[in-house]
Amino acid sequence: MTGTARATGRIAGIGGGLVGYLVFVEFTSGVLQGYYIPLLSDVARHLGFHDADVNWLEAAQLMLSAIAVPVLAKLGDLHGHRRMLLVSAAVTAAATVVLAVAPNFAVFLVAWALQGVYAAWLPLQVALTHHRSRRLVDPAAQTRRATGLIVAALQLGAIVGALGGGQIGSAFAGQFWLVLLAPGILVVGVCVVVQLRVPESEDREAGAVDATGAALLSVVLLVITGGLTFVRVNGTGELWPWLVTALGLLLVVPFVRYELSRPDPLVDFRVLRSPSMWPVQLTAGLFGVSVLGAQGPLSTFARTDPEVYGYGLGLTTSMVSIVIGGYVISMLLGAGQFSWISARTSPRTTLIGAAVLTGTGYLLLVPFHGSLPQVLASMVVAGLGSGALVAALPAAAAAAAPAGRTGVATGLTNTTKVLGGSFASATFAVALASGAPVLVDGSEGTAGSLSGYVTVWVVCGVTALAAAVALVFVPRLAFSDDPEAADLRSVAPATGPAREEDA
């Protein structure tokens, strides 16, 4: 048997075995991401809060994800990526059950935040596939193909989740606890599949989890989010909430300095020294603003009644699921084509083009938001770019990472993405609450302000275009299998004792 034939056989084994099971895992992740979006207005009415405050749910979940993802990714490098995948799946399953029986907003908020640990599934899965493909002829390309397939499953799951959430929400509106519980069945299935079918990664990195770094990151996020919460409660005219927010931003400096001083940090900022890596991580953060922070506003704008407020689409829960489904279908197409386009151009060019599409789609919403076809067309454009970025970013990070650091690198990508989404969600909540509409009878409506929605779209568009500019600085051959790009992949030396294969 020739070397090529042997490699082909091994690729087929990976694709039909490990990746096949991970497809189900990420399909379930997609269901969770899509299922609740058309239900957000119903959740707000169920628990009795304002549409603008839906974003605080997203902010809390993303904030916890920003802490959990690097911890779980690091634990994966230390103790096994499959083991951490199982732990995160079990936590997600428990949180999903609590959502259905939560008696008040506080309990619901905690459960919603804990459910967000599923954000760690994708980087852990990318690390698993990268470890399995690393000894093949073209590991970076194989990781891209496997990631593209896994992310395509995520987008398919999001489509099923969005459509299913809308339809189940309409059919069982009188039993909302049952509506909230339904995705838990799939999450339990993930626990079973990971326990019985997913093999463990072989490599282990020496070291320990940086507990102090995790505590500092938690403080940074809590102060920033707390400051924005005070802005929402006290109004934008008060100075002290903005000072609290600014203090949180300043605390980033000592956090980064502490992490750089650690031989085994929670967030390895040394990874960012590579010319291939820092634009990817910056892009992930900027991309998180739109792909994570704008989900709530899209759903609540679609539900807003134009006859009452003068804007919005006035859609029912089931109709909103169709809008979300159309957006996610375009993401599926973008994710599915990313590997094919990368092979015919370059991963770098694909990333730039995807970021431009994402920014263009959101900026189109500023003038074109008056009808369902206009909104849907704009979101399809944004979705094509977003889907490609979801697939491309973790694979690009894995390709640029040194041996033993794939979990850290891909985890950092998700961390920066959820940080961007967390800050955006909190900021968007303030924007949507500012200038809240007043009804004819003088009472305050439950809808977000039109100026707030425009702010959301502008910020999402501009940040995506800024990501495209950052990606221009990536070396031309980055993330490819070209021998000339080999020196770009070792972004930081692995800490701890050298392994035999590195000698």
Secondary structure, 3 states (H helix, E strand, C coil): CCHHHHHHHHHHHHHHCHHHHHHHHHHHHHHHHHHCHHHHHHHHHHHCCCHHHHHHHHHHHHHHHHHHHHHHHHHHHHHCHHHHHHHHHHHHHHHHHHHHHCCCHHHHHHHHHHHHHHHHHHHHHHHHHHHHHCCCCCHHHHHHHHHHHHHHHHHHHHHHHHHHHHHHHHHCCCCHHHHHHCCHHHHHHHHHHHHHHCCCCCCCCCCCCCHHHHHHHHHHHHHHHHHHHHHHHHCCCCCHHHHHHHHHHHCHHHHHHHHHHCCCCCCCHHHHHCCCCHHHHHHHHHHHHHHCCCHHHHHHHHHCCHHHHCCCCCCCHHHHHHHHHHHHHHHHHHHHHHHHHHHHCCHHHHHHHHHHHHHHHHHHCCCCCCCHHHHHHHHHHHHHHHHHHHHHHHHHHHHHCCCCCHHHHHHHHHHHHHHHHHHHHHHHHHHHHCCCCECCCCCECCCCCHHHHHHHHHHHHHHHHHHHHHHCCCCCCCCCCCHHHHHHCCCCCCCCCCCHHHC
